[in-house]
Amino acid sequence: MKKKIGRPDLLVFFTGTVSHKMVISASQEAKRNSIPIAHIHTSSASALESLLAEKFGKL
């Protein structure tokens, strides 16, 4: 998992579309590397856009 995550500014989980095991594994790796985590319960583009605007300002 470590090689796949890399060093992103933010790790976004679409919790409605990924497995619980994947979320736990990726969350543990993100915490070890001080990578911020965000959870979105829907996988819509507008939900992602809203999250990114909230975290990083107007897109």
NORUR-V47772 format. One record per residue. N is the residue number from 1. NEAR is the number of other C-alpha atoms within 12 Angstrom. Layout:
BEGIN
n=N near=NEAR
n=N near=NEAR
END
This chain:
BEGIN
n=1 near=17
n=2 near=17
n=3 near=11
n=4 near=12
n=5 near=22
n=6 near=16
n=7 near=18
n=8 near=17
n=9 near=17
n=10 near=23
n=11 near=29
n=12 near=30
n=13 near=28
n=14 near=23
n=15 near=21
n=16 near=16
n=17 near=17
n=18 near=19
n=19 near=13
n=20 near=14
n=21 near=12
n=22 near=18
n=23 near=25
n=24 near=17
n=25 near=19
n=26 near=29
n=27 near=27
n=28 near=20
n=29 near=24
n=30 near=29
n=31 near=19
n=32 near=16
n=33 near=21
n=34 near=17
n=35 near=21
n=36 near=21
n=37 near=28
n=38 near=24
n=39 near=22
n=40 near=24
n=41 near=17
n=42 near=19
n=43 near=19
n=44 near=15
n=45 near=13
n=46 near=13
n=47 near=19
n=48 near=24
n=49 near=19
n=50 near=19
n=51 near=27
n=52 near=22
n=53 near=13
n=54 near=13
n=55 near=18
n=56 near=13
n=57 near=10
n=58 near=10
n=59 near=12
END
